[in-house]
């Protein structure tokens, strides 16, 4: 299998980026829900947010690489069995997923840097606090982060259901192409 996509198939680079981002989004969502319910005396009260932020930095880098990769290696053409409207909806959903991912990650950054402190990535490097407006920034960004993270998961669930519909109902190769077949 080639790294680059061709008109019929996804290359291994696109497949790897897709599934790593998908898994990280799910992990981040679960970790985010779990950590917001921890009480102050829980042993993970300080560690979970740090882990969430570090994974978030990796995730935004992966998403940026993925966006750049798609500029370098365009996605395969739609299958002949797909109606034109279906292809347009699929593109719209993909753009929406990218937009939600970016806004959720930017809002997470704004929450984390509202107090003027940088965001550490596993202690390896730090993203500086470029904007720090304090409590109001954290509160507004927190609301945006929560609502759009839930929206992202909903759109991703629809994306997954559509792929399963293509596989089991339409019996086409949509899902198989993203699995490397």
BELLIN-V163569 format. One record per pair of residues at least 12 apart in sequence whose C-alpha atoms are under 7 Angstrom apart, sorted by the first residue. I is the first residue (numbers start at 1). J is the second residue. Records with the same first field share a line. If there is no record, write none. Layout:
# BELLIN-V163569
I = J ; J
This chain:
# BELLIN-V163569
4 = 73
5 = 73 ; 74 ; 75 ; 76
6 = 76
7 = 76 ; 77
8 = 76 ; 77
9 = 76 ; 177
10 = 75 ; 76 ; 177 ; 178 ; 180
15 = 178 ; 179 ; 180
17 = 66
21 = 59 ; 62
24 = 59
28 = 52
31 = 52
32 = 52
35 = 48 ; 49
53 = 119
54 = 120 ; 121 ; 122
56 = 105
57 = 121
60 = 105
97 = 152 ; 155
100 = 148 ; 152
101 = 152
104 = 145 ; 148 ; 149
107 = 141 ; 142 ; 144 ; 145
108 = 145
110 = 137 ; 138 ; 141
111 = 137 ; 138 ; 141 ; 142
113 = 129 ; 131 ; 132
114 = 131 ; 132 ; 133 ; 134 ; 135 ; 137 ; 138
115 = 132 ; 134
116 = 129 ; 132
117 = 129
163 = 175
